[in-house]
Amino acid sequence: MSVPKAWSDATRTTALALIGQYGEDAEVMAIMRAAELAALGDVAGLAQWDDIIACILAIEAGDSAARRLQ
């Protein structure tokens, strides 16, 4: 059994904003941003966007903890 990820408010807010703006394309948009940061060598930025991508996937899979803002 896996332990739920503790998403930061910023990660959840960004994920929800992308879903609100792009719908089912939110993951693709987040992947494109992550790729831009990877190309620039921004490791910290890439890590943040990797979390956002994972949060988007969790929300789309029905994980209510990923959707909830504190």
PyMOL commands that set and color helices and strands:
alter all, ss='L'
color gray80, all
select helices_A, chain A and resi 9-40+43-60+64-67
alter helices_A, ss='H'
color red, helices_A
deselect
rebuild
show_as cartoon
